Amino acid sequence: MVEPIDPDQLTLILKAASDPTRRAILTHLAQEGPARVTEIAARFVISLNAVSKHIMVLERAGLVSRKTHWREHLIEVLMQPLGEIDR
């Protein structure tokens, strides 16, 4: 039996994925693999701080994970929550 996705989590996922900048971040990570926040920010004409905030929204929705080693933050896309939407 397939368990239904939590409606609150579904709302977080859909809101996070509704923004064009966040979708571009997800697309970049899906195509290129994990990247540092600074590498992601270099692709946009917005500030590093703005990109960081977009990444935090994606993290709260469970669409990306962050691995921190000292000052380096490596961001990786998580495809499983997107698959939940298909269900």
N, CA, C and O atoms as CSV, one atom per row, in Angstrom:
chain,resi,resn,atom,element,x,y,z
A,1,MET,N,N,0.837,-1.183,0.000
A,1,MET,CA,C,0.000,0.000,0.000
A,1,MET,C,C,0.881,1.246,0.000
A,1,MET,O,O,1.858,1.318,0.745
A,2,VAL,N,N,0.541,2.215,-0.825
A,2,VAL,CA,C,1.302,3.453,-0.925
A,2,VAL,C,C,0.732,4.446,0.077
A,2,VAL,O,O,-0.466,4.730,0.083
A,3,GLU,N,N,1.617,4.972,0.926
A,3,GLU,CA,C,1.176,5.959,1.909
A,3,GLU,C,C,1.067,7.322,1.262
A,3,GLU,O,O,1.929,7.699,0.467
A,4,PRO,N,N,0.025,8.068,1.587
A,4,PRO,CA,C,-0.120,9.406,1.002
A,4,PRO,C,C,0.940,10.355,1.565
A,4,PRO,O,O,1.384,10.215,2.705
A,5,ILE,N,N,1.326,11.314,0.740
A,5,ILE,CA,C,2.290,12.316,1.182
A,5,ILE,C,C,1.588,13.294,2.125
A,5,ILE,O,O,0.415,13.617,1.939
A,6,ASP,N,N,2.301,13.746,3.107
A,6,ASP,CA,C,1.786,14.722,4.054
A,6,ASP,C,C,1.410,16.002,3.296
A,6,ASP,O,O,2.245,16.544,2.572
A,7,PRO,N,N,0.189,16.489,3.444
A,7,PRO,CA,C,-0.243,17.681,2.707
A,7,PRO,C,C,0.636,18.911,2.983
A,7,PRO,O,O,0.873,19.718,2.084
A,8,ASP,N,N,1.116,19.053,4.216
A,8,ASP,CA,C,1.987,20.189,4.538
A,8,ASP,C,C,3.313,20.085,3.796
A,8,ASP,O,O,3.835,21.087,3.306
A,9,GLN,N,N,3.857,18.877,3.712
A,9,GLN,CA,C,5.111,18.676,2.985
A,9,GLN,C,C,4.900,18.908,1.493
A,9,GLN,O,O,5.752,19.497,0.826
A,10,LEU,N,N,3.778,18.450,0.975
A,10,LEU,CA,C,3.464,18.674,-0.429
A,10,LEU,C,C,3.383,20.172,-0.723
A,10,LEU,O,O,3.867,20.632,-1.757
A,11,THR,N,N,2.781,20.921,0.174
A,11,THR,CA,C,2.691,22.377,0.009
A,11,THR,C,C,4.078,22.998,-0.020
A,11,THR,O,O,4.349,23.860,-0.856
A,12,LEU,N,N,4.965,22.576,0.882
A,12,LEU,CA,C,6.340,23.089,0.899
A,12,LEU,C,C,7.063,22.794,-0.410
A,12,LEU,O,O,7.749,23.658,-0.956
A,13,ILE,N,N,6.908,21.583,-0.905
A,13,ILE,CA,C,7.575,21.174,-2.150
A,13,ILE,C,C,7.071,22.009,-3.318
A,13,ILE,O,O,7.862,22.530,-4.104
A,14,LEU,N,N,5.751,22.136,-3.431
A,14,LEU,CA,C,5.181,22.868,-4.559
A,14,LEU,C,C,5.518,24.357,-4.497
A,14,LEU,O,O,5.807,24.964,-5.528
A,15,LYS,N,N,5.486,24.951,-3.307
A,15,LYS,CA,C,5.848,26.369,-3.175
A,15,LYS,C,C,7.320,26.581,-3.524
A,15,LYS,O,O,7.668,27.543,-4.209
A,16,ALA,N,N,8.172,25.688,-3.056
A,16,ALA,CA,C,9.600,25.821,-3.340
A,16,ALA,C,C,9.874,25.701,-4.830
A,16,ALA,O,O,10.682,26.448,-5.383
A,17,ALA,N,N,9.204,24.766,-5.472
A,17,ALA,CA,C,9.440,24.525,-6.898
A,17,ALA,C,C,8.719,25.526,-7.792
A,17,ALA,O,O,8.949,25.540,-9.001
A,18,SER,N,N,7.860,26.357,-7.233
A,18,SER,CA,C,7.103,27.307,-8.056
A,18,SER,C,C,7.928,28.516,-8.481
A,18,SER,O,O,7.566,29.206,-9.434
A,19,ASP,N,N,9.029,28.780,-7.790
A,19,ASP,CA,C,9.848,29.951,-8.106
A,19,ASP,C,C,10.832,29.628,-9.234
A,19,ASP,O,O,11.511,28.604,-9.170
A,20,PRO,N,N,10.926,30.478,-10.264
A,20,PRO,CA,C,11.821,30.195,-11.399
A,20,PRO,C,C,13.301,30.093,-11.007
A,20,PRO,O,O,14.033,29.279,-11.570
A,21,THR,N,N,13.740,30.902,-10.058
A,21,THR,CA,C,15.147,30.831,-9.632
A,21,THR,C,C,15.422,29.506,-8.948
A,21,THR,O,O,16.450,28.878,-9.202
A,22,ARG,N,N,14.523,29.078,-8.090
A,22,ARG,CA,C,14.717,27.796,-7.398
A,22,ARG,C,C,14.652,26.635,-8.379
A,22,ARG,O,O,15.398,25.667,-8.233
A,23,ARG,N,N,13.770,26.712,-9.385
A,23,ARG,CA,C,13.729,25.657,-10.403
A,23,ARG,C,C,15.038,25.630,-11.180
A,23,ARG,O,O,15.530,24.555,-11.525
A,24,ALA,N,N,15.606,26.798,-11.458
A,24,ALA,CA,C,16.887,26.855,-12.175
A,24,ALA,C,C,17.998,26.241,-11.321
A,24,ALA,O,O,18.874,25.554,-11.847
A,25,ILE,N,N,17.968,26.483,-10.019
A,25,ILE,CA,C,18.959,25.879,-9.119
A,25,ILE,C,C,18.813,24.360,-9.140
A,25,ILE,O,O,19.806,23.642,-9.253
A,26,LEU,N,N,17.577,23.867,-9.031
A,26,LEU,CA,C,17.343,22.421,-9.054
A,26,LEU,C,C,17.793,21.801,-10.374
A,26,LEU,O,O,18.408,20.735,-10.386
A,27,THR,N,N,17.488,22.466,-11.475
A,27,THR,CA,C,17.888,21.964,-12.793
A,27,THR,C,C,19.400,21.889,-12.901
A,27,THR,O,O,19.948,20.894,-13.375
A,28,HIS,N,N,20.077,22.950,-12.458
A,28,HIS,CA,C,21.548,22.968,-12.503
A,28,HIS,C,C,22.128,21.816,-11.690
A,28,HIS,O,O,23.023,21.112,-12.158
A,29,LEU,N,N,21.621,21.625,-10.474
A,29,LEU,CA,C,22.143,20.558,-9.616
A,29,LEU,C,C,21.835,19.177,-10.183
A,29,LEU,O,O,22.654,18.264,-10.073
A,30,ALA,N,N,20.664,19.020,-10.785
A,30,ALA,CA,C,20.298,17.727,-11.372
A,30,ALA,C,C,21.181,17.400,-12.577
A,30,ALA,O,O,21.536,16.241,-12.791
A,31,GLN,N,N,21.534,18.412,-13.357
A,31,GLN,CA,C,22.326,18.186,-14.565
A,31,GLN,C,C,23.824,18.118,-14.280
A,31,GLN,O,O,24.538,17.322,-14.888
A,32,GLU,N,N,24.294,18.946,-13.364
A,32,GLU,CA,C,25.734,19.074,-13.128
A,32,GLU,C,C,26.225,18.359,-11.874
A,32,GLU,O,O,27.427,18.153,-11.713
A,33,GLY,N,N,25.321,17.983,-10.996
A,33,GLY,CA,C,25.724,17.335,-9.756
A,33,GLY,C,C,25.919,18.351,-8.643
A,33,GLY,O,O,25.689,19.545,-8.836
A,34,PRO,N,N,26.344,17.877,-7.477
A,34,PRO,CA,C,26.506,18.752,-6.317
A,34,PRO,C,C,27.433,19.939,-6.622
A,34,PRO,O,O,28.376,19.828,-7.406
A,35,ALA,N,N,27.135,21.072,-5.981
A,35,ALA,CA,C,27.935,22.273,-6.198
A,35,ALA,C,C,27.982,23.099,-4.925
A,35,ALA,O,O,27.104,23.003,-4.069
A,36,ARG,N,N,29.031,23.917,-4.817
A,36,ARG,CA,C,29.142,24.848,-3.694
A,36,ARG,C,C,28.162,25.998,-3.915
A,36,ARG,O,O,27.790,26.312,-5.046
A,37,VAL,N,N,27.758,26.608,-2.821
A,37,VAL,CA,C,26.818,27.722,-2.894
A,37,VAL,C,C,27.380,28.830,-3.792
A,37,VAL,O,O,26.647,29.418,-4.587
A,38,THR,N,N,28.652,29.108,-3.667
A,38,THR,CA,C,29.261,30.170,-4.478
A,38,THR,C,C,29.229,29.830,-5.966
A,38,THR,O,O,29.071,30.722,-6.800
A,39,GLU,N,N,29.378,28.556,-6.304
A,39,GLU,CA,C,29.301,28.134,-7.710
A,39,GLU,C,C,27.878,28.314,-8.243
A,39,GLU,O,O,27.681,28.730,-9.384
A,40,ILE,N,N,26.907,28.001,-7.416
A,40,ILE,CA,C,25.512,28.174,-7.821
A,40,ILE,C,C,25.220,29.660,-8.004
A,40,ILE,O,O,24.609,30.058,-8.995
A,41,ALA,N,N,25.651,30.470,-7.056
A,41,ALA,CA,C,25.379,31.913,-7.098
A,41,ALA,C,C,26.008,32.577,-8.316
A,41,ALA,O,O,25.473,33.562,-8.824
A,42,ALA,N,N,27.124,32.060,-8.787
A,42,ALA,CA,C,27.817,32.652,-9.935
A,42,ALA,C,C,26.972,32.589,-11.202
A,42,ALA,O,O,27.236,33.328,-12.150
A,43,ARG,N,N,25.981,31.738,-11.236
A,43,ARG,CA,C,25.126,31.570,-12.418
A,43,ARG,C,C,23.982,32.584,-12.471
A,43,ARG,O,O,23.259,32.650,-13.465
A,44,PHE,N,N,23.817,33.360,-11.426
A,44,PHE,CA,C,22.673,34.271,-11.322
A,44,PHE,C,C,23.135,35.719,-11.146
A,44,PHE,O,O,24.263,35.980,-10.729
A,45,VAL,N,N,22.243,36.645,-11.471
A,45,VAL,CA,C,22.552,38.068,-11.325
A,45,VAL,C,C,22.025,38.616,-10.000
A,45,VAL,O,O,21.915,39.830,-9.824
A,46,ILE,N,N,21.703,37.725,-9.077
A,46,ILE,CA,C,21.275,38.134,-7.744
A,46,ILE,C,C,22.414,37.884,-6.768
A,46,ILE,O,O,23.386,37.207,-7.099
A,47,SER,N,N,22.292,38.427,-5.578
A,47,SER,CA,C,23.370,38.337,-4.591
A,47,SER,C,C,23.540,36.911,-4.049
A,47,SER,O,O,22.638,36.078,-4.135
A,48,LEU,N,N,24.703,36.671,-3.501
A,48,LEU,CA,C,24.992,35.388,-2.844
A,48,LEU,C,C,23.988,35.153,-1.720
A,48,LEU,O,O,23.517,34.032,-1.525
A,49,ASN,N,N,23.663,36.212,-0.982
A,49,ASN,CA,C,22.699,36.108,0.112
A,49,ASN,C,C,21.326,35.674,-0.412
A,49,ASN,O,O,20.663,34.842,0.207
A,50,ALA,N,N,20.904,36.225,-1.532
A,50,ALA,CA,C,19.612,35.852,-2.115
A,50,ALA,C,C,19.611,34.387,-2.549
A,50,ALA,O,O,18.632,33.673,-2.331
A,51,VAL,N,N,20.700,33.947,-3.157
A,51,VAL,CA,C,20.802,32.540,-3.568
A,51,VAL,C,C,20.774,31.643,-2.342
A,51,VAL,O,O,20.135,30.591,-2.362
A,52,SER,N,N,21.451,32.037,-1.286
A,52,SER,CA,C,21.443,31.260,-0.037
A,52,SER,C,C,20.035,31.109,0.507
A,52,SER,O,O,19.656,30.039,0.983
A,53,LYS,N,N,19.260,32.186,0.435
A,53,LYS,CA,C,17.875,32.117,0.922
A,53,LYS,C,C,17.044,31.172,0.062
A,53,LYS,O,O,16.224,30.418,0.586
A,54,HIS,N,N,17.248,31.206,-1.246
A,54,HIS,CA,C,16.540,30.265,-2.123
A,54,HIS,C,C,16.915,28.830,-1.768
A,54,HIS,O,O,16.052,27.953,-1.731
A,55,ILE,N,N,18.180,28.591,-1.512
A,55,ILE,CA,C,18.643,27.240,-1.157
A,55,ILE,C,C,18.024,26.795,0.167
A,55,ILE,O,O,17.673,25.625,0.323
A,56,MET,N,N,17.887,27.713,1.118
A,56,MET,CA,C,17.265,27.362,2.401
A,56,MET,C,C,15.806,26.946,2.213
A,56,MET,O,O,15.335,26.029,2.887
A,57,VAL,N,N,15.090,27.605,1.310
A,57,VAL,CA,C,13.705,27.223,1.012
A,57,VAL,C,C,13.681,25.806,0.430
A,57,VAL,O,O,12.844,24.985,0.805
A,58,LEU,N,N,14.606,25.532,-0.488
A,58,LEU,CA,C,14.693,24.192,-1.082
A,58,LEU,C,C,15.045,23.144,-0.031
A,58,LEU,O,O,14.543,22.020,-0.080
A,59,GLU,N,N,15.900,23.506,0.915
A,59,GLU,CA,C,16.249,22.575,2.003
A,59,GLU,C,C,15.034,22.258,2.868
A,59,GLU,O,O,14.776,21.095,3.179
A,60,ARG,N,N,14.288,23.292,3.257
A,60,ARG,CA,C,13.096,23.076,4.098
A,60,ARG,C,C,12.080,22.183,3.397
A,60,ARG,O,O,11.362,21.427,4.051
A,61,ALA,N,N,12.017,22.268,2.077
A,61,ALA,CA,C,11.088,21.437,1.312
A,61,ALA,C,C,11.640,20.036,1.087
A,61,ALA,O,O,10.928,19.164,0.589
A,62,GLY,N,N,12.901,19.810,1.449
A,62,GLY,CA,C,13.512,18.493,1.268
A,62,GLY,C,C,13.979,18.234,-0.152
A,62,GLY,O,O,14.214,17.086,-0.527
A,63,LEU,N,N,14.121,19.304,-0.959
A,63,LEU,CA,C,14.526,19.140,-2.357
A,63,LEU,C,C,16.038,19.170,-2.552
A,63,LEU,O,O,16.537,18.729,-3.588
A,64,VAL,N,N,16.764,19.681,-1.576
A,64,VAL,CA,C,18.230,19.650,-1.627
A,64,VAL,C,C,18.759,19.314,-0.238
A,64,VAL,O,O,18.073,19.492,0.769
A,65,SER,N,N,19.987,18.827,-0.209
A,65,SER,CA,C,20.670,18.605,1.064
A,65,SER,C,C,21.972,19.395,1.044
A,65,SER,O,O,22.528,19.688,-0.014
A,66,ARG,N,N,22.435,19.726,2.224
A,66,ARG,CA,C,23.656,20.512,2.369
A,66,ARG,C,C,24.646,19.710,3.207
A,66,ARG,O,O,24.323,19.232,4.294
A,67,LYS,N,N,25.844,19.577,2.679
A,67,LYS,CA,C,26.934,18.956,3.434
A,67,LYS,C,C,27.947,20.056,3.699
A,67,LYS,O,O,28.400,20.731,2.775
A,68,THR,N,N,28.297,20.230,4.955
A,68,THR,CA,C,29.207,21.298,5.330
A,68,THR,C,C,30.530,20.705,5.802
A,68,THR,O,O,30.568,19.820,6.656
A,69,HIS,N,N,31.598,21.211,5.230
A,69,HIS,CA,C,32.936,20.845,5.665
A,69,HIS,C,C,33.713,22.144,5.814
A,69,HIS,O,O,34.089,22.782,4.831
A,70,TRP,N,N,33.945,22.518,7.065
A,70,TRP,CA,C,34.543,23.808,7.394
A,70,TRP,C,C,33.673,24.914,6.833
A,70,TRP,O,O,32.512,25.039,7.222
A,71,ARG,N,N,34.201,25.712,5.936
A,71,ARG,CA,C,33.418,26.820,5.375
A,71,ARG,C,C,32.774,26.456,4.044
A,71,ARG,O,O,32.037,27.260,3.474
A,72,GLU,N,N,33.038,25.281,3.555
A,72,GLU,CA,C,32.487,24.857,2.271
A,72,GLU,C,C,31.133,24.194,2.476
A,72,GLU,O,O,30.992,23.273,3.280
A,73,HIS,N,N,30.140,24.677,1.735
A,73,HIS,CA,C,28.795,24.114,1.786
A,73,HIS,C,C,28.496,23.512,0.415
A,73,HIS,O,O,28.409,24.231,-0.581
A,74,LEU,N,N,28.342,22.210,0.372
A,74,LEU,CA,C,28.066,21.507,-0.874
A,74,LEU,C,C,26.574,21.174,-0.922
A,74,LEU,O,O,26.036,20.541,-0.013
A,75,ILE,N,N,25.924,21.608,-1.988
A,75,ILE,CA,C,24.481,21.429,-2.141
A,75,ILE,C,C,24.220,20.339,-3.169
A,75,ILE,O,O,24.825,20.318,-4.241
A,76,GLU,N,N,23.311,19.434,-2.825
A,76,GLU,CA,C,22.983,18.314,-3.712
A,76,GLU,C,C,21.461,18.204,-3.848
A,76,GLU,O,O,20.733,18.336,-2.865
A,77,VAL,N,N,20.994,17.965,-5.065
A,77,VAL,CA,C,19.551,17.820,-5.301
A,77,VAL,C,C,19.081,16.461,-4.792
A,77,VAL,O,O,19.795,15.463,-4.899
A,78,LEU,N,N,17.876,16.436,-4.241
A,78,LEU,CA,C,17.239,15.201,-3.788
A,78,LEU,C,C,16.002,14.982,-4.650
A,78,LEU,O,O,15.046,15.753,-4.568
A,79,MET,N,N,16.013,13.959,-5.458
A,79,MET,CA,C,14.939,13.731,-6.418
A,79,MET,C,C,13.715,13.056,-5.801
A,79,MET,O,O,12.618,13.163,-6.349
A,80,GLN,N,N,13.877,12.373,-4.691
A,80,GLN,CA,C,12.789,11.593,-4.086
A,80,GLN,C,C,11.543,12.443,-3.805
A,80,GLN,O,O,10.440,11.988,-4.110
A,81,PRO,N,N,11.661,13.664,-3.233
A,81,PRO,CA,C,10.439,14.439,-2.988
A,81,PRO,C,C,9.690,14.786,-4.280
A,81,PRO,O,O,8.462,14.873,-4.276
A,82,LEU,N,N,10.409,14.981,-5.368
A,82,LEU,CA,C,9.744,15.254,-6.636
A,82,LEU,C,C,8.983,14.025,-7.120
A,82,LEU,O,O,7.927,14.145,-7.742
A,83,GLY,N,N,9.518,12.855,-6.835
A,83,GLY,CA,C,8.835,11.621,-7.177
A,83,GLY,C,C,7.553,11.444,-6.371
A,83,GLY,O,O,6.595,10.831,-6.842
A,84,GLU,N,N,7.541,11.987,-5.146
A,84,GLU,CA,C,6.348,11.915,-4.312
A,84,GLU,C,C,5.182,12.649,-4.960
A,84,GLU,O,O,4.027,12.250,-4.814
A,85,ILE,N,N,5.493,13.717,-5.672
A,85,ILE,CA,C,4.440,14.484,-6.332
A,85,ILE,C,C,3.776,13.643,-7.404
A,85,ILE,O,O,2.564,13.732,-7.601
A,86,ASP,N,N,4.559,12.825,-8.102
A,86,ASP,CA,C,4.004,11.955,-9.144
A,86,ASP,C,C,2.996,10.954,-8.590
A,86,ASP,O,O,2.040,10.564,-9.260
A,87,ARG,N,N,3.245,10.550,-7.338
A,87,ARG,CA,C,2.316,9.584,-6.742
A,87,ARG,C,C,0.978,10.235,-6.595
A,87,ARG,O,O,0.035,9.607,-6.114
